[in-house]
Amino acid sequence: MNTDVAIPFLDLVTPHVELEEELTALFRRVLHTAGFIGGPMVENFEAAFAEFCDVRHSIAVNSGTDALRFAIMASGVQAGDVVLTVPHTFIATTEAISQARAIPEFVDVDEQTYNMSTVMLQRYLEKKCVRDKAGKLVSLRSGRPVTAIVPVHLYGQVADMDRILELAEEYGLIVIEDACQAHGAEYFSKKHNRWFKAGSMGKAAAFSFYPGKNLGACGEAGAITTNDAAMAEKTKMLRDHGQSRKYYHAIEGYNGRLDALQAGILHVKLGHLKAWNEARRERAAEYNRLLSKCDAVSFPWEPNWSRGVYHLYVIRTNDREGLMQHLKEAGIGTGIHYPVPLHLQRAYVSLNYSAGDFPVTESAAAEIVSLPMYPQLTREQQEKVAAEVIAFATSRTEESPAGAESLISVGRSAS
């Protein structure tokens, strides 16, 4: 969060001040009941969030990372299995896979949505895997069984779930959604001819309630969603030391419980999430309108099968440092999500990937810039941001007219 600029990248103060009385009353209630761990506040939030996501079960945990880790562990993925995901995401995605003792392998992202490319997923399954004598799908890279896919609904945009689920069914794979940036996002399934909420389509899904998320706690928090009762029970045990009931441990688990105070805060905020998401969509549409005045800018691409919730509004430029410095000097905060692809991180040297392995991800990682995006962003602020982006593009075009067309692009056009 930028607090030293006129237009911060993220404003976490205003929404909490707006809800101050309600949140303060909640804190007093926790103090007076000493209900710090578990209990009605957690259960009530779980029920409300399950209803919001159109699922049968929601299991509150202490972080989005734990949510994904427990979901993977409870889904049937075994130690040493390969789990497919994307290299263009926060490291928590792959941490959860590794900490579940599985092996992450990558599929490149789509040029337009930045989510998992279904073309590359199909190519991986067809060209980089074989069937062993028992008929199990095995990765040629690691020689290990491939058992699951973790598509990431990045920036609040839902991945192409129809095709991902179709391929998963064809190859016998589990699908676990990383919905940590997609609270309330929706996907239109042509197969079922209806809209689905993010987090309701895979065997399970993981959500993060880190403070900067569309639905954020005042600390760490997360949740698993699922329609599978057995999955729900297993994740409940995993979060609470493997207990089936107090002091009876069916398995060895973890301390991954959500504080009651955070659950209460999330329940209060959940009542505002639909309006906040709609405000984000309105802010995105306004950015699109304002930036349309610049010939060097194209809009973020939102497919007709997705209703994104714009956790982030990401543009691209071949002079990222120049643009960010220009905006900083104009009092505008920015962010980069994410500058180094996971396959090139030092933490994953052992996976033996190299530069050039995932060209779409690498190109995006070198050019992306996140502009201020939050429900309380005003039209005047947006006009200022857009004007400065256009001013930067114009100045660069005047310096180098030949590079005008590629100077800045917002996502990729749908042509």
C-alpha positions in Angstrom: 0.0 0.0 0.0 1.4 3.4 -1.0 0.5 6.0 1.7 3.0 8.6 0.6 1.4 9.3 -2.8 -1.6 11.4 -3.8 -3.3 8.4 -5.5 -2.2 5.2 -3.7 -2.0 1.9 -5.5 -4.2 0.4 -2.8 -6.4 2.1 -0.2 -7.0 -0.1 2.8 -7.8 2.7 5.2 -11.0 4.1 3.7 -13.1 0.9 3.7 -12.2 0.1 7.3 -13.0 3.6 8.4 -16.4 3.3 6.7 -17.0 0.1 8.6 -15.3 1.3 11.8 -18.4 1.2 14.1 -19.5 -2.3 12.9 -16.0 -3.7 13.2 -15.4 -2.1 16.6 -18.6 -3.6 17.9 -17.5 -7.0 16.6 -14.2 -6.7 18.4 -16.0 -5.9 21.7 -18.2 -8.9 21.2 -15.2 -11.2 20.8 -13.6 -9.7 24.0 -16.7 -10.2 26.0 -17.3 -13.7 24.9 -13.6 -14.9 24.7 -14.6 -16.8 21.6 -11.2 -16.5 20.0 -10.9 -19.8 18.1 -13.7 -21.6 16.3 -17.3 -21.3 17.4 -20.3 -19.5 16.0 -18.4 -16.6 14.3 -16.4 -19.1 12.2 -19.3 -21.3 11.5 -21.6 -18.4 10.5 -18.9 -17.0 8.1 -18.4 -20.5 6.6 -22.1 -20.9 5.9 -22.4 -17.4 4.4 -19.3 -17.8 2.2 -20.5 -21.2 1.0 -23.8 -19.6 0.0 -21.9 -16.7 -1.7 -19.9 -19.2 -3.8 -22.8 -21.5 -4.6 -21.2 -24.5 -2.9 -22.2 -26.9 -0.2 -19.1 -26.5 2.0 -16.7 -23.7 3.1 -13.9 -24.5 5.5 -12.2 -21.4 7.0 -8.4 -21.6 7.6 -5.7 -19.2 8.5 -4.4 -18.4 5.0 -4.9 -18.9 1.3 -1.7 -20.9 1.2 -3.0 -23.3 3.8 -6.4 -23.4 1.9 -4.7 -24.6 -1.3 -2.3 -27.0 0.5 -5.1 -28.7 2.5 -7.3 -28.9 -0.6 -4.5 -30.6 -2.5 -3.8 -33.0 0.4 -7.4 -33.9 0.9 -8.1 -34.4 -2.9 -6.1 -37.6 -3.2 -2.9 -36.2 -4.6 0.0 -38.3 -3.2 3.5 -37.5 -2.3 5.7 -37.3 -5.4 2.7 -36.7 -7.8 2.9 -34.0 -10.4 0.5 -31.1 -10.1 0.2 -28.8 -13.1 -0.1 -25.1 -12.7 1.1 -21.8 -14.3 4.4 -20.0 -13.8 2.7 -16.6 -13.9 1.2 -16.5 -10.3 2.3 -15.7 -6.8 4.6 -18.3 -5.2 1.9 -19.4 -2.7 0.4 -21.5 -5.5 3.5 -23.6 -5.9 4.4 -23.5 -2.2 1.1 -25.2 -1.5 1.9 -27.9 -4.1 5.4 -28.5 -2.8 4.3 -28.4 0.9 1.7 -31.1 0.0 4.8 -33.1 -1.1 3.8 -33.0 -4.7 5.9 -31.7 -7.6 4.8 -28.5 -9.5 5.2 -28.6 -13.3 4.2 -25.7 -15.5 1.9 -24.8 -18.4 2.2 -21.4 -20.1 -0.5 -18.8 -19.9 -2.8 -17.4 -22.5 -1.7 -14.2 -24.2 -5.0 -12.5 -23.7 -6.2 -13.6 -20.2 -2.9 -14.4 -18.5 -4.7 -17.6 -17.2 -3.7 -21.2 -18.0 -3.6 -21.7 -21.8 -5.9 -24.6 -22.6 -3.9 -25.0 -25.9 -0.7 -25.5 -23.9 -2.4 -27.7 -21.4 -3.6 -30.0 -24.1 -0.1 -29.9 -25.7 1.5 -30.8 -22.4 -0.9 -33.8 -21.8 -0.4 -35.0 -25.4 3.3 -34.4 -25.9 5.0 -34.3 -22.5 3.2 -37.3 -20.8 2.9 -41.0 -21.4 0.9 -43.9 -20.0 2.7 -46.4 -17.9 1.9 -50.1 -17.9 -0.9 -49.6 -15.3 -2.4 -46.8 -17.5 -1.4 -44.0 -15.3 -0.4 -40.6 -16.8 3.3 -40.0 -16.3 5.3 -36.8 -16.9 8.2 -37.3 -19.2 10.1 -34.5 -17.4 10.1 -36.0 -13.9 8.9 -39.6 -14.5 6.2 -39.1 -11.9 2.4 -39.6 -12.1 0.4 -36.5 -13.1 -2.7 -36.4 -10.9 -4.0 -32.8 -10.7 -4.4 -29.4 -12.3 -4.4 -26.1 -10.4 -5.7 -23.3 -12.7 -5.2 -19.8 -11.2 -8.0 -17.3 -11.7 -5.4 -14.5 -12.0 -6.3 -10.8 -11.4 -9.9 -11.7 -10.8 -10.5 -13.3 -14.2 -11.7 -16.9 -14.4 -9.7 -19.4 -16.4 -11.5 -21.3 -19.2 -12.9 -24.0 -16.9 -15.0 -25.9 -19.5 -12.0 -26.9 -21.5 -9.8 -27.5 -18.4 -12.4 -29.8 -16.9 -12.9 -31.5 -20.2 -9.2 -32.3 -20.5 -9.1 -33.3 -16.8 -11.9 -35.8 -17.3 -10.3 -37.2 -20.5 -7.0 -37.7 -18.6 -8.3 -38.6 -15.2 -7.0 -35.6 -13.4 -8.3 -33.7 -10.3 -9.0 -30.0 -10.7 -8.4 -27.6 -7.7 -9.1 -23.9 -8.4 -6.7 -21.3 -7.1 -9.4 -18.6 -6.7 -7.4 -16.5 -4.3 -7.9 -13.4 -6.4 -11.3 -14.1 -7.7 -13.9 -13.7 -4.9 -17.3 -13.5 -6.7 -15.9 -13.8 -10.3 -18.1 -15.8 -12.6 -17.7 -18.2 -15.5 -20.3 -19.0 -18.2 -20.3 -22.7 -19.0 -21.5 -23.5 -22.5 -21.6 -27.2 -21.5 -24.1 -26.4 -18.7 -25.6 -23.2 -20.2 -25.3 -21.3 -17.0 -23.0 -19.1 -14.9 -20.8 -20.6 -12.2 -19.1 -18.8 -9.4 -15.3 -19.1 -9.1 -14.5 -21.8 -6.6 -17.6 -23.9 -7.4 -16.3 -25.9 -10.5 -13.4 -28.0 -9.4 -13.2 -30.7 -6.8 -12.3 -27.9 -4.4 -11.0 -24.4 -4.5 -8.8 -22.1 -2.4 -9.4 -18.5 -1.4 -7.1 -16.0 0.3 -8.5 -13.2 2.4 -5.2 -11.4 2.7 -6.0 -7.7 3.5 -5.5 -6.5 -0.1 -7.9 -9.0 -1.6 -11.4 -8.1 -2.9 -12.6 -9.7 0.4 -9.8 -9.1 2.8 -9.4 -9.8 6.6 -7.6 -7.5 9.0 -4.8 -10.1 9.0 -4.2 -13.5 7.5 -7.2 -15.7 6.5 -8.3 -18.2 3.9 -11.0 -20.7 3.0 -11.5 -23.9 1.0 -14.8 -24.4 -0.9 -16.1 -27.7 -2.2 -19.2 -29.7 -3.0 -17.6 -32.9 -1.8 -18.5 -33.8 1.8 -15.5 -36.1 2.2 -13.2 -33.4 1.1 -14.8 -31.0 3.6 -14.3 -33.3 6.5 -10.7 -34.1 5.6 -9.8 -30.4 5.3 -11.5 -29.7 8.7 -9.2 -32.4 10.2 -6.1 -31.1 8.5 -6.6 -27.6 9.8 -7.1 -28.8 13.4 -4.3 -31.2 14.2 -6.0 -34.1 12.5 -8.8 -34.2 15.1 -12.1 -35.9 14.3 -13.2 -34.8 17.8 -11.4 -33.1 20.6 -8.2 -35.1 21.5 -9.0 -37.9 19.0 -6.6 -37.6 16.1 -7.6 -39.7 13.0 -4.6 -38.3 11.1 -1.6 -36.0 11.8 -2.7 -32.6 10.8 -1.7 -28.9 11.2 -2.6 -25.8 13.1 -4.4 -24.0 10.3 -7.5 -22.7 12.1 -9.0 -19.3 11.4 -9.3 -16.8 14.3 -12.9 -16.1 15.2 -12.3 -12.3 15.1 -11.1 -12.6 11.5 -14.1 -14.7 10.6 -16.4 -12.1 12.1 -14.6 -9.3 10.2 -14.9 -11.3 6.9 -18.6 -11.9 7.6 -19.3 -8.2 8.0 -17.3 -7.4 4.8 -19.0 -10.2 2.8 -22.2 -8.2 3.0 -20.5 -5.5 0.9 -18.6 -7.7 -1.5 -21.1 -7.7 -4.3 -21.3 -3.9 -4.4 -17.5 -3.6 -4.1 -17.0 -6.0 -7.0 -19.5 -4.1 -9.1 -17.6 -0.9 -8.3 -14.4 -2.5 -9.5 -16.0 -3.5 -12.7 -17.2 0.1 -13.2 -13.7 1.4 -12.5 -12.3 -1.0 -15.1 -14.8 0.1 -17.6 -13.9 3.7 -16.9 -10.2 3.0 -17.3 -11.0 1.4 -20.6 -13.0 4.4 -21.7 -10.3 6.9 -20.6 -7.4 5.0 -22.1 -9.3 4.5 -25.4 -8.2 8.0 -26.3 -4.6 6.8 -26.7 -3.9 5.0 -29.9 -1.1 3.1 -28.3 -3.5 1.5 -25.7 -5.9 -1.4 -26.1 -8.3 -2.8 -23.4 -7.8 -5.7 -21.0 -9.5 -8.6 -22.7 -12.5 -10.0 -20.8 -13.9 -13.0 -22.6 -17.6 -13.3 -23.0 -17.5 -16.4 -20.7 -16.1 -14.4 -17.8 -17.3 -11.8 -15.4 -14.1 -10.6 -13.8 -13.9 -8.8 -10.5 -10.7 -6.9 -11.3 -8.6 -7.6 -8.2 -6.0 -5.9 -10.3 -6.1 -3.7 -13.4 -2.9 -4.6 -15.4 -1.4 -2.8 -18.4 1.7 -3.6 -20.4 4.6 -1.4 -21.6 8.0 -2.1 -23.1 9.3 0.6 -20.8 7.9 -0.4 -17.5 10.5 1.3 -15.3 10.0 4.5 -17.3 6.2 4.4 -16.9 6.3 3.6 -13.2 8.8 6.4 -12.6 6.6 8.8 -14.5 3.6 7.9 -12.5 5.5 8.0 -9.2 6.6 11.6 -10.0 2.9 12.4 -10.7 2.0 11.0 -7.3 0.5 7.8 -8.5 1.2 4.4 -7.0 1.7 1.3 -9.1 2.6 -2.4 -8.6 4.1 -5.4 -10.5 2.3 -8.7 -10.3 4.6 -10.6 -10.9 8.1 -9.5 -12.1 9.9 -12.9 -12.1 8.1 -16.0 -13.3 8.1 -18.9 -10.9 10.1 -21.2 -13.2 13.0 -18.7 -13.1 12.9 -18.1 -9.3 15.9 -19.3 -7.4 13.6 -21.3 -5.1 12.8 -23.6 -8.1 16.3 -24.1 -9.6 15.9 -27.8 -8.8 13.0 -28.1 -11.3 15.5 -27.4 -14.1 13.5 -24.9 -16.1 15.3 -22.3 -18.2 14.6 -18.9 -19.7 12.6 -19.3 -22.9 10.6 -22.3 -21.6 7.4 -20.3 -21.2 7.6 -17.3 -23.6 4.2 -15.8 -23.0 4.7 -15.7 -19.2 8.2 -14.3 -19.6 7.1 -11.6 -22.0 4.2 -10.5 -19.7 6.4 -10.6 -16.6 8.8 -8.1 -18.2 6.0 -5.6 -19.3 3.1 -5.7 -16.8 2.2 -2.8 -14.6 -0.8 -2.7 -12.2 -2.6 0.6 -11.9 -4.6 1.7 -8.8 -7.7 -0.3 -8.5 -10.1 -0.4 -5.6 -13.9 0.4 -5.0 -13.2 3.8 -3.4 -11.1 5.0 -6.4 -12.8 8.2 -7.6 -13.4 9.3 -11.2 -11.1 12.3 -10.7 -8.3 10.0 -9.6 -8.9 7.7 -12.6 -8.8 10.7 -14.9 -5.5 11.7 -13.4 -4.0 8.2 -13.8 -5.2 7.8 -17.4 -4.0 11.3 -18.3 -0.5 10.5 -17.0 -0.4 7.1 -18.8 -1.4 8.9 -22.0 1.1 11.7 -21.4 3.9 9.1 -21.0 2.9 7.3 -24.2 2.7 10.5 -26.1 6.1 11.7 -24.9 7.7 8.3 -25.9 5.9 8.4 -29.3 7.3 11.8 -30.0 10.8 10.5 -29.1 10.4 7.4 -31.2 7.4 7.4 -33.6 8.3 4.0 -35.0 7.7 2.4 -31.6 4.4 4.0 -31.0 2.2 1.0 -31.8 4.0 -1.3 -29.3 4.8 1.2 -26.6 1.8 0.3 -24.3 -0.8 -2.3 -24.6 -3.5 -3.1 -22.0 -3.8 -6.8 -22.1 -4.2 -8.1 -25.6 -7.0 -7.4 -28.1 -9.4 -10.2 -29.0 -8.6 -10.0 -32.7 
